[in-house]
Structure formats: structure tokens, C-alpha cells
Amino acid sequence: MTGRAILVTGSSRGIGRAIARRFAAGGDRVAVHHRDSAALAGQLAAELPGTGHVVVRADLADPEAVRAMVDEAAAGLGGLDVLVNNAGAFGRADPPHPVFGTAYDEWQATWRRTFDVNLFGAANAAWAAAQHMRERGGRIVNVSSRGAFRGEPQQPAYGASKAALNAMAQSLAVALAPYGIGVACVAPGFVETDMTNEHLKAERGDEIRAQSPFGRVARPAEIAGAVHWLASPEAEWASGSIIDLNGASYLRT
């Protein structure tokens, strides 16, 4: 088989779709993961250049389903070289839950739901993928968020889950380096996708675009390009890093 074997979670739409396209354009074989978007995932897999692409399904909140999905992807692709933990709860899946105005039971449910996908799902996928990479090396790239650093007062579970994702990635970067496995993160700001479409409409959209001195939000292909580089052989020394991709809308030290 030619190219590498790539698994991109949440790749039926949005950023994940752009990431899948970027890897396939470089000659890699891609496992397109979805939870409940079979038609979109199948359409993407059929449109990707090259051959050997597969579609896999799992609810990332289900640990056993995650492990089975990663194993299925590795079987279908002939191994696994790269895992991109892109799937996450945001937008409709992660409604605002400020401290004041959110009932206690909904507060607890939101935190559990968000961490089940954004952190535990990614951690379980990383564990399962590492079993396939142990003898061959590989890359794990996590899609984090600027919210991990600036805070998300209306969606604190989201911000906290992404901060935890960054910490997990840095721990794994140290643990997995002896096996030739690099682990890194990208931390985008707002990206123009169907998940953020409602936020980018009308006055709210103008406010969001004005956060960057470029006067716009990111394009999915821009995030995909950075993920593709972090997964490359040339990026081994970037293991443990978190690359900000927010158009100077938030600067950290």
C-alpha cells in the first residue's frame, strides 16, 4: 500500500472534513469517522482522491465503541500511522451553561457530556491508536481551542475540556516519544464551519470577525494545513507543542 494510514475523528464535516481532504491529497489513506452522519461520511470517502479510504462509526462518549472504531480503522487501512483527534462537542452539542442561569442537574450533565467527548473520547482514541503505533511509530494530533487559554465564561466545560486535552497531549508526548510517536495540538480560534454558522451571523458575526486584526475567522483548510504538517516526519521536534491558529485574536505568553 502507498501513503500513510490516517484516522480523523469527526471528519464527515467542518474542520475534520478539510483535514481528511488534505491528507488524501497528499496520497494518504483516510478513515473517515462519524457518529451519526453516515451519508456525509460516505460521500466524502467516495470523493477523496486516491484509493483505500474507509468509513468508521462510533460515539466517542462510548469507550468500547471508540476502541472498536480505532481497531476497525487500522484493519481497513492496513495499520495506523496518524490519529487526528478532531471530534468535539461545540455549537448545538454544547449549549451555553453559565454558572448563574443553569440548573444544577443540567450543569452536571453538560460537564459530563462535554468531557466524555472532548477529553475522554480523545484519550481513549489515543490509547487505542498507540497500540497500533507502538512498533511502527506515528503521530497523534489533537484539535484544541483558544478557549483553553482565554477562558469560556458562557461554556466553561468546553474551555476546561480543551485545556485538559492540551495537558493530556503533553503528557503523552513525553510517554510515547521512546516509541517514535509524536503528540501535538493545534488551538484554533473561530473557524468558518457549519457548527459555527449561527455564531457568525449578523451582529454577533461582526463582533467575532473583529476579534482578529485580519477582520475574519479561519478557513478549515488553514487548520488542516497545520495538522498535516504536525503529522509529518519533519515535525517530530514539534512533539509536545500547541500551535495557536487564531489570527492574533488571542495572544498568550
Backbone bond lengths (Angstrom), bond angles and torsions (degrees), N, CA, C in turn:
res aa  C-N    CA-C-N  psi(-1)  N-CA   C-N-CA  omega(-1)  CA-C   N-CA-C  phi
1 M - - - 1.463 - - 1.522 110.25 -
2 T 1.310 116.47 144.98 1.458 121.02 178.29 1.520 110.17 -99.17
3 G 1.322 116.05 159.70 1.453 120.46 178.41 1.519 112.24 73.19
4 R 1.327 114.49 -179.78 1.458 120.71 -179.96 1.526 110.48 -99.81
5 A 1.328 115.25 165.69 1.463 122.02 177.83 1.527 108.34 -101.17
6 I 1.332 116.59 118.27 1.461 122.75 -171.46 1.524 110.44 -122.05
7 L 1.321 117.41 131.16 1.467 122.21 171.98 1.517 108.47 -113.41
8 V 1.330 116.40 123.18 1.464 121.90 178.81 1.522 107.88 -118.48
9 T 1.325 117.50 112.73 1.461 119.20 178.97 1.525 109.85 -76.73
10 G 1.317 114.80 148.28 1.463 119.66 -179.61 1.512 112.10 61.02
11 S 1.327 117.02 42.88 1.471 119.15 -172.68 1.520 114.25 -103.43
12 S 1.328 117.53 11.14 1.464 118.37 178.61 1.522 112.04 -77.43
13 R 1.342 116.61 -15.96 1.459 119.80 -178.05 1.531 110.39 -154.68
14 G 1.331 115.13 172.65 1.463 121.32 170.99 1.515 115.37 60.09
15 I 1.330 115.48 -140.71 1.461 121.61 -178.43 1.522 110.89 -59.64
16 G 1.329 116.11 -42.80 1.458 119.65 -178.86 1.511 112.93 -60.27
17 R 1.316 116.56 -37.43 1.467 121.00 178.19 1.523 110.46 -63.32
18 A 1.340 115.98 -43.17 1.467 120.16 178.25 1.524 111.03 -65.13
19 I 1.322 117.13 -37.29 1.465 120.82 178.75 1.522 110.40 -65.04
20 A 1.322 116.04 -44.82 1.468 119.73 178.80 1.524 110.58 -59.60
21 R 1.316 116.75 -43.17 1.466 121.00 179.03 1.531 110.92 -62.18
22 R 1.315 116.85 -40.25 1.468 120.26 -177.27 1.523 111.21 -65.31
23 F 1.320 117.29 -42.55 1.461 119.51 178.96 1.527 111.00 -67.52
24 A 1.322 116.82 -43.90 1.463 120.03 -179.53 1.521 110.96 -62.75
25 A 1.330 117.12 -36.45 1.460 120.87 179.07 1.528 111.25 -63.79
26 G 1.321 115.98 -25.85 1.462 120.38 177.81 1.509 113.79 -88.72
27 G 1.322 117.41 6.17 1.461 120.79 176.57 1.513 115.41 95.70
28 D 1.339 117.49 9.17 1.456 120.30 -178.73 1.524 111.83 -89.63
29 R 1.324 115.88 159.21 1.458 123.32 174.39 1.529 108.26 -95.13
30 V 1.309 116.83 133.54 1.459 120.82 -170.79 1.518 111.61 -121.97
31 A 1.325 116.26 134.54 1.458 122.56 168.83 1.523 107.03 -95.98
32 V 1.308 116.19 114.59 1.460 122.97 -179.30 1.528 108.10 -89.21
33 H 1.315 116.37 113.89 1.470 120.29 -178.84 1.519 111.06 -98.74
34 H 1.323 115.74 143.92 1.459 121.71 173.45 1.523 108.58 -146.87
35 R 1.315 115.87 164.66 1.467 120.77 173.68 1.522 110.90 -101.11
36 D 1.332 117.00 -51.18 1.465 120.42 -178.42 1.530 111.30 -143.95
37 S 1.325 116.29 33.84 1.466 121.82 179.69 1.521 109.97 -124.97
38 A 1.333 115.83 55.21 1.462 120.29 -174.59 1.521 112.63 -59.08
39 A 1.325 116.55 -41.44 1.460 119.33 -178.03 1.517 111.77 -64.40
40 L 1.336 116.56 -45.09 1.460 120.34 179.40 1.531 111.25 -64.55
41 A 1.338 115.97 -42.08 1.462 119.91 -179.59 1.525 110.76 -64.40
42 G 1.323 116.30 -43.64 1.464 119.61 178.82 1.511 112.46 -64.31
43 Q 1.323 115.59 -39.12 1.465 119.99 178.17 1.517 110.79 -62.80
44 L 1.325 116.62 -44.56 1.462 120.05 -179.86 1.518 110.75 -63.25
45 A 1.323 117.11 -47.13 1.464 120.07 -178.65 1.523 111.32 -58.59
46 A 1.328 116.34 -36.97 1.468 120.50 179.78 1.522 111.83 -71.62
47 E 1.331 117.11 -28.89 1.466 121.27 -177.42 1.525 113.38 -85.97
48 L 1.321 117.64 -19.53 1.461 119.98 -175.89 1.522 110.85 -63.65
49 P 1.329 117.21 139.70 1.469 119.32 176.30 1.523 110.30 -67.18
50 G 1.299 116.21 154.37 1.449 120.34 179.70 1.517 111.78 86.90
51 T 1.328 115.21 -171.41 1.463 121.00 -178.07 1.517 110.54 -131.62
52 G 1.341 115.54 170.72 1.459 120.77 175.07 1.511 114.84 88.76
53 H 1.333 118.50 6.03 1.462 120.83 179.70 1.526 110.32 -75.35
54 V 1.325 116.61 149.15 1.457 121.49 179.65 1.522 109.88 -134.01
55 V 1.323 116.05 163.15 1.464 122.85 175.87 1.523 108.29 -115.17
56 V 1.320 116.93 132.38 1.464 121.88 177.66 1.520 109.02 -129.88
57 R 1.322 115.58 152.30 1.461 120.59 -177.46 1.522 110.66 -129.11
58 A 1.342 115.43 142.75 1.462 121.01 172.10 1.511 109.28 -169.68
59 D 1.321 115.64 145.83 1.455 122.11 166.76 1.518 105.88 -84.95
60 L 1.313 117.75 115.27 1.463 120.73 -174.79 1.516 113.14 -66.57
61 A 1.318 117.24 -12.53 1.460 120.40 175.97 1.526 111.59 -80.00
62 D 1.321 117.41 -6.66 1.466 123.09 -178.92 1.526 108.84 -105.71
63 P 1.331 118.51 105.45 1.469 120.71 -174.80 1.524 114.00 -56.80
64 E 1.322 117.95 -42.47 1.458 120.18 -178.81 1.528 111.46 -67.84
65 A 1.333 115.57 -37.46 1.461 119.45 178.30 1.521 110.71 -65.21
66 V 1.330 117.00 -37.03 1.467 120.94 178.91 1.526 110.59 -63.50
67 R 1.312 115.74 -47.82 1.469 119.25 -179.55 1.528 110.85 -61.32
68 A 1.332 116.85 -44.13 1.460 120.51 179.50 1.523 111.42 -64.32
69 M 1.338 116.88 -37.21 1.461 121.29 -179.87 1.530 111.13 -65.90
70 V 1.323 117.28 -43.86 1.464 120.33 179.23 1.520 110.19 -63.84
71 D 1.326 116.76 -43.76 1.463 120.22 178.77 1.529 111.11 -62.97
72 E 1.336 116.60 -39.10 1.465 120.66 178.01 1.526 111.23 -64.22
73 A 1.334 115.44 -41.38 1.463 119.21 178.21 1.524 110.93 -62.63
74 A 1.334 116.52 -44.41 1.462 120.30 -179.87 1.525 111.06 -63.54
75 A 1.330 116.72 -39.38 1.459 120.05 178.80 1.524 111.11 -66.01
76 G 1.320 116.08 -41.76 1.457 119.98 -178.25 1.510 113.72 -71.66
77 L 1.329 116.60 -29.08 1.460 120.92 -176.82 1.527 113.00 -96.27
78 G 1.330 116.81 -9.11 1.458 119.29 -176.96 1.516 111.98 80.85
79 G 1.321 117.43 36.01 1.462 122.65 -178.48 1.511 110.37 123.80
80 L 1.325 115.59 -172.11 1.462 120.01 178.78 1.524 109.24 -149.52
81 D 1.317 115.53 122.90 1.462 121.55 -179.98 1.519 112.91 -108.04
82 V 1.332 116.91 -31.28 1.456 120.89 -175.66 1.529 109.73 -140.06
83 L 1.321 116.20 132.83 1.460 122.74 168.80 1.515 107.80 -114.33
84 V 1.330 116.84 127.51 1.461 121.66 172.21 1.525 107.51 -111.31
85 N 1.322 115.80 109.93 1.465 121.44 176.80 1.526 108.17 -83.20
86 N 1.325 114.67 87.32 1.459 120.03 -177.06 1.524 113.20 -102.13
87 A 1.319 117.65 -33.08 1.467 120.85 -174.39 1.523 110.78 -60.27
88 G 1.327 115.95 141.06 1.453 120.14 178.58 1.507 111.26 -164.29
89 A 1.310 115.28 158.54 1.467 121.30 178.21 1.519 109.08 -87.33
90 F 1.312 116.18 119.49 1.467 122.31 177.26 1.517 107.47 -157.88
91 G 1.320 116.75 165.53 1.458 120.64 178.68 1.514 111.40 66.67
92 R 1.326 116.75 -127.18 1.467 120.92 -178.35 1.519 111.84 -61.64
93 A 1.322 116.98 -29.20 1.459 120.36 -179.23 1.521 112.72 -80.74
94 D 1.306 117.46 -8.37 1.467 121.76 -176.68 1.522 108.70 -140.23
95 P 1.337 118.17 73.12 1.460 120.93 -176.47 1.524 111.36 -68.14
96 P 1.333 117.77 158.75 1.463 120.43 177.49 1.532 111.39 -55.45
97 H 1.327 115.43 141.32 1.463 120.27 -179.82 1.532 109.57 -146.39
98 P 1.338 117.04 63.49 1.458 119.68 178.63 1.519 110.79 -64.17
99 V 1.319 116.43 157.14 1.469 121.34 -178.94 1.523 110.48 -56.59
100 F 1.326 116.09 -48.10 1.457 120.30 178.39 1.524 108.62 -94.24
101 G 1.316 116.22 118.49 1.453 121.13 -178.32 1.511 113.29 113.99
102 T 1.331 116.92 -4.13 1.461 121.11 177.74 1.523 109.00 -115.50
103 A 1.314 116.09 126.25 1.461 120.58 178.17 1.527 110.16 -64.25
104 Y 1.325 116.77 150.36 1.461 121.27 -174.64 1.520 112.14 -59.66
105 D 1.354 117.96 -41.93 1.454 119.50 -179.17 1.521 111.80 -66.70
106 E 1.352 116.73 -37.89 1.460 119.93 177.88 1.528 110.97 -70.83
107 W 1.324 116.55 -35.43 1.466 121.72 175.46 1.534 109.71 -56.78
108 Q 1.315 117.10 -50.23 1.458 121.25 -179.71 1.525 111.33 -63.85
109 A 1.330 116.46 -43.52 1.463 120.41 -178.38 1.523 111.56 -63.41
110 T 1.323 116.73 -39.72 1.462 120.78 -179.43 1.521 111.13 -65.55
111 W 1.325 116.47 -45.04 1.463 119.34 178.80 1.526 111.34 -62.28
112 R 1.323 117.41 -43.09 1.466 119.80 178.92 1.520 111.21 -63.10
113 R 1.330 116.03 -46.73 1.462 121.01 -177.72 1.532 111.21 -62.38
114 T 1.320 116.29 -43.89 1.461 120.53 -177.92 1.519 111.64 -66.48
115 F 1.324 117.26 -45.72 1.463 120.18 -179.44 1.519 112.01 -70.24
116 D 1.333 117.24 -32.52 1.463 120.13 177.89 1.525 111.12 -57.27
117 V 1.325 116.84 -38.86 1.460 120.69 -178.48 1.523 111.70 -90.56
118 N 1.333 116.66 -55.83 1.466 120.80 -170.46 1.519 113.90 -69.32
119 L 1.326 117.78 -32.37 1.461 120.02 -178.79 1.515 112.16 -111.11
120 F 1.332 116.94 -59.69 1.460 119.01 -174.16 1.528 111.72 -66.26
121 G 1.333 117.09 -38.56 1.464 119.52 177.16 1.512 111.40 -62.00
122 A 1.336 116.11 -43.96 1.463 120.52 178.77 1.523 111.31 -66.36
123 A 1.331 116.79 -40.65 1.466 120.44 179.42 1.523 110.74 -64.04
124 N 1.324 116.99 -42.55 1.453 120.18 179.57 1.526 111.60 -66.81
125 A 1.326 116.52 -39.22 1.464 119.74 177.03 1.525 110.43 -64.44
126 A 1.328 116.86 -39.16 1.468 120.53 179.30 1.527 110.66 -64.78
127 W 1.320 116.84 -43.02 1.474 120.30 178.48 1.522 110.11 -59.98
128 A 1.332 115.30 -49.06 1.459 119.62 -177.44 1.528 111.31 -64.45
129 A 1.328 116.74 -40.49 1.465 120.02 179.93 1.520 111.07 -66.91
130 A 1.323 117.14 -38.44 1.464 120.52 -178.51 1.525 111.78 -61.31
131 Q 1.324 117.56 -30.36 1.463 120.14 178.41 1.527 110.23 -62.59
132 H 1.318 116.83 -34.05 1.468 121.01 179.63 1.527 112.16 -82.99
133 M 1.332 117.27 -21.29 1.462 121.45 -177.31 1.526 113.06 -94.65
134 R 1.305 117.27 -9.73 1.465 120.89 -171.33 1.522 113.29 -54.98
135 E 1.319 116.91 -40.02 1.470 120.33 -176.91 1.516 113.35 -94.86
136 R 1.346 117.23 -11.37 1.472 119.63 -173.77 1.519 113.29 -120.48
137 G 1.328 116.86 -7.89 1.457 119.86 -174.66 1.517 110.27 77.44
138 G 1.318 116.27 178.00 1.454 119.18 179.78 1.512 112.66 163.84
139 R 1.300 115.01 -168.23 1.460 122.20 -179.40 1.522 109.98 -138.56
140 I 1.324 115.19 141.94 1.458 122.55 170.79 1.525 106.56 -124.08
141 V 1.317 116.51 122.23 1.464 121.41 -179.93 1.520 108.07 -121.94
142 N 1.319 116.09 124.48 1.458 122.03 -179.52 1.528 110.86 -103.56
143 V 1.322 116.37 137.15 1.459 120.78 174.57 1.518 107.65 -94.07
144 S 1.325 115.57 106.63 1.454 123.34 -178.19 1.526 109.25 -96.60
145 S 1.326 118.07 -140.14 1.461 121.64 -177.81 1.519 109.90 -166.89
146 R 1.335 115.78 151.26 1.469 118.84 172.87 1.528 110.07 -63.14
147 G 1.347 116.82 -21.14 1.456 120.85 178.24 1.513 113.38 -61.16
148 A 1.326 117.26 -19.96 1.460 120.94 176.83 1.520 111.64 -66.68
149 F 1.334 116.71 -23.02 1.460 121.80 -175.28 1.521 113.44 -108.78
150 R 1.314 117.61 -39.99 1.462 120.07 -174.63 1.520 112.01 -88.39
151 G 1.345 117.79 -15.34 1.462 121.56 -176.67 1.514 111.42 88.39
152 E 1.324 115.66 150.14 1.461 122.79 178.93 1.528 108.49 -130.48
153 P 1.344 118.44 83.73 1.464 120.96 -173.78 1.517 114.34 -61.07
154 Q 1.339 117.93 -29.67 1.454 120.09 178.78 1.540 112.21 -87.57
155 Q 1.322 116.17 -18.93 1.464 121.32 -179.82 1.531 109.60 -137.47
156 P 1.338 116.26 63.88 1.468 119.61 -173.55 1.524 113.84 -62.82
157 A 1.318 118.22 -30.21 1.466 119.44 179.31 1.521 110.66 -64.85
158 Y 1.334 116.14 -38.27 1.457 120.33 179.05 1.532 110.59 -63.26
159 G 1.332 116.88 -51.03 1.456 120.17 -179.78 1.515 112.11 -59.62
160 A 1.325 116.19 -42.71 1.464 120.15 -179.16 1.523 111.36 -66.73
161 S 1.325 116.88 -39.00 1.467 119.56 -179.34 1.523 111.09 -65.75
162 K 1.322 117.26 -36.12 1.459 120.10 179.60 1.531 111.25 -73.61
163 A 1.333 117.28 -34.53 1.464 119.70 174.96 1.528 109.93 -64.40
164 A 1.325 116.09 -39.89 1.463 120.19 177.79 1.521 110.77 -66.86
165 L 1.334 117.34 -36.13 1.464 121.37 177.39 1.525 110.63 -61.52
166 N 1.322 116.72 -41.46 1.467 120.68 177.33 1.524 111.16 -62.32
167 A 1.335 116.09 -44.79 1.460 120.05 -179.72 1.524 110.71 -63.88
168 M 1.327 116.49 -41.00 1.462 120.32 177.51 1.526 110.66 -60.25
169 A 1.329 116.43 -44.97 1.458 120.69 -178.55 1.525 110.95 -60.72
170 Q 1.314 117.64 -40.88 1.457 119.97 -178.48 1.527 111.21 -69.95
171 S 1.321 116.90 -35.86 1.467 119.54 175.18 1.522 110.42 -64.55
172 L 1.326 116.71 -44.57 1.463 120.33 -179.78 1.523 111.68 -68.13
173 A 1.329 117.12 -30.78 1.461 119.83 178.33 1.526 110.32 -60.09
174 V 1.317 116.46 -39.47 1.461 120.80 178.57 1.527 110.56 -73.42
175 A 1.331 116.29 -43.70 1.459 120.65 -175.39 1.525 113.14 -68.47
176 L 1.331 116.95 -34.08 1.460 120.16 -171.59 1.530 114.37 -99.22
177 A 1.323 117.83 -10.89 1.465 120.56 -179.88 1.529 113.05 -54.88
178 P 1.340 120.18 -40.79 1.468 119.12 179.41 1.531 113.60 -60.79
179 Y 1.321 116.52 -15.83 1.466 120.80 179.34 1.531 112.01 -101.07
180 G 1.319 115.86 9.63 1.455 119.83 179.37 1.514 113.57 74.46
181 I 1.332 116.42 23.29 1.464 121.12 -179.66 1.527 108.58 -108.93
182 G 1.318 116.37 118.45 1.457 121.66 177.06 1.523 110.41 -95.45
183 V 1.329 116.01 144.74 1.468 121.31 -178.52 1.522 108.73 -133.44
184 A 1.314 117.35 128.88 1.462 120.95 -178.97 1.524 109.82 -150.74
185 C 1.332 115.48 173.80 1.464 121.64 -178.43 1.519 111.05 -133.75
186 V 1.318 115.72 152.07 1.455 121.74 163.12 1.522 106.61 -114.13
187 A 1.320 116.36 144.29 1.466 121.39 -177.14 1.528 109.16 -124.88
188 P 1.326 117.61 86.54 1.467 119.94 -179.23 1.526 112.18 -75.21
189 G 1.328 113.95 158.86 1.450 120.49 163.92 1.516 106.97 -89.99
190 F 1.326 117.48 -144.80 1.460 119.68 177.86 1.526 110.66 -66.03
191 V 1.326 115.26 136.91 1.453 122.17 177.14 1.527 107.54 -125.53
192 E 1.299 116.47 140.29 1.462 121.33 -177.41 1.529 110.67 -78.07
193 T 1.338 116.03 97.10 1.462 122.17 177.98 1.520 108.85 -137.76
194 D 1.329 116.38 175.66 1.458 119.11 177.99 1.522 111.65 -66.69
195 M 1.341 117.60 -24.70 1.465 120.79 179.04 1.522 111.96 -70.93
196 T 1.335 116.97 -30.00 1.465 120.39 -177.78 1.520 112.22 -102.89
197 N 1.302 117.74 3.88 1.464 122.01 -174.05 1.526 112.82 -55.89
198 E 1.330 116.87 -44.50 1.461 119.75 -178.58 1.524 111.53 -63.63
199 H 1.328 116.47 -36.98 1.465 120.52 179.74 1.525 112.06 -67.54
200 L 1.330 116.94 -27.22 1.456 121.04 -173.00 1.522 113.83 -93.01
201 K 1.324 116.59 3.32 1.455 119.86 178.85 1.525 111.82 -83.16
202 A 1.333 115.35 152.09 1.472 124.19 169.65 1.522 112.74 50.20
203 E 1.342 116.61 -141.98 1.467 120.93 -172.16 1.526 112.05 -63.46
204 R 1.325 116.66 -39.65 1.462 119.85 179.37 1.532 109.80 -59.47
205 G 1.317 117.06 -40.75 1.456 120.93 178.45 1.511 112.34 -63.33
206 D 1.312 117.08 -40.22 1.464 120.69 178.28 1.521 110.75 -62.89
207 E 1.320 116.48 -39.18 1.466 120.83 179.07 1.525 110.80 -65.39
208 I 1.319 115.88 -41.81 1.461 119.99 -179.08 1.519 110.70 -66.10
209 R 1.327 117.40 -45.90 1.466 120.26 179.99 1.528 111.36 -63.23
210 A 1.320 116.52 -32.80 1.465 120.65 -179.21 1.530 112.27 -71.97
211 Q 1.328 117.84 -12.10 1.463 120.18 178.44 1.527 111.28 -65.40
212 S 1.321 116.64 -27.25 1.461 120.86 178.47 1.521 109.77 -100.51
213 P 1.320 118.23 138.83 1.464 119.87 176.24 1.531 112.60 -64.86
214 F 1.323 117.68 -11.84 1.455 120.66 174.63 1.522 111.30 -81.05
215 G 1.321 116.53 -12.53 1.454 121.07 177.77 1.516 115.00 71.29
216 R 1.318 116.56 27.94 1.459 120.34 179.15 1.520 109.37 -153.29
217 V 1.340 115.78 177.78 1.454 120.71 172.33 1.524 108.40 -109.21
218 A 1.321 116.07 173.54 1.464 119.99 -176.05 1.519 111.72 -72.82
219 R 1.302 115.24 154.59 1.453 122.60 171.34 1.536 107.98 -96.82
220 P 1.318 118.92 142.71 1.467 120.48 -179.41 1.524 113.54 -51.89
221 A 1.324 117.33 -37.21 1.468 120.39 -178.22 1.525 111.95 -63.38
222 E 1.341 117.04 -27.93 1.461 119.88 179.17 1.524 110.93 -69.68
223 I 1.314 116.42 -37.96 1.463 120.30 176.96 1.523 109.27 -69.58
224 A 1.328 115.77 -41.66 1.464 120.64 -179.10 1.527 111.48 -59.81
225 G 1.332 116.48 -38.88 1.456 119.74 -179.82 1.519 112.51 -62.13
226 A 1.329 116.11 -40.36 1.465 119.99 179.64 1.522 111.19 -69.76
227 V 1.327 116.62 -40.39 1.465 120.22 177.80 1.527 109.99 -62.25
228 H 1.320 115.83 -43.02 1.467 120.14 -179.65 1.518 110.77 -60.59
229 W 1.324 117.72 -41.00 1.465 119.94 178.72 1.520 111.20 -66.63
230 L 1.335 117.92 -44.31 1.462 120.41 -179.32 1.527 111.65 -61.54
231 A 1.321 116.56 -26.10 1.462 120.51 179.29 1.521 112.90 -87.03
232 S 1.315 117.34 -1.34 1.458 121.31 -175.60 1.532 111.82 -84.37
233 P 1.324 118.22 159.51 1.464 120.92 175.94 1.529 112.58 -59.21
234 E 1.325 116.24 -31.64 1.464 120.43 -178.33 1.529 113.33 -68.37
235 A 1.327 117.27 -15.55 1.466 120.63 -172.98 1.523 113.25 -99.70
236 E 1.319 118.04 15.74 1.466 118.95 -178.90 1.527 112.30 -55.30
237 W 1.335 116.34 -39.28 1.467 119.98 -176.87 1.533 112.37 -74.15
238 A 1.314 117.02 -5.41 1.466 120.73 175.05 1.522 111.74 -89.79
239 S 1.336 116.72 0.83 1.464 119.27 178.78 1.523 109.96 -58.36
240 G 1.326 115.76 135.43 1.460 121.65 -177.28 1.512 113.56 91.41
241 S 1.333 117.66 -6.06 1.460 120.52 -176.35 1.528 111.73 -89.28
242 I 1.328 114.45 160.03 1.461 123.22 173.98 1.520 106.41 -126.92
243 I 1.313 116.61 113.27 1.462 120.93 -176.56 1.524 109.74 -95.52
244 D 1.329 116.64 120.25 1.463 121.73 177.66 1.524 109.61 -77.09
245 L 1.323 115.78 130.33 1.465 121.81 178.74 1.524 108.24 -131.16
246 N 1.329 115.44 69.07 1.471 118.90 -174.86 1.526 114.18 -128.92
247 G 1.337 117.31 15.91 1.462 119.91 176.92 1.520 113.83 58.59
248 A 1.341 116.39 35.63 1.468 121.92 -179.89 1.525 112.36 62.18
249 S 1.345 116.65 23.89 1.467 119.36 177.58 1.524 111.07 -80.07
250 Y 1.322 116.39 -19.65 1.476 120.89 175.06 1.514 107.87 -148.70
251 L 1.314 116.72 123.35 1.463 122.28 -177.32 1.523 108.93 -113.68
252 R 1.323 115.35 127.37 1.463 119.72 178.64 1.515 109.80 -116.71
253 T 1.300 116.07 159.28 1.469 120.89 179.85 1.513 109.52 -114.93
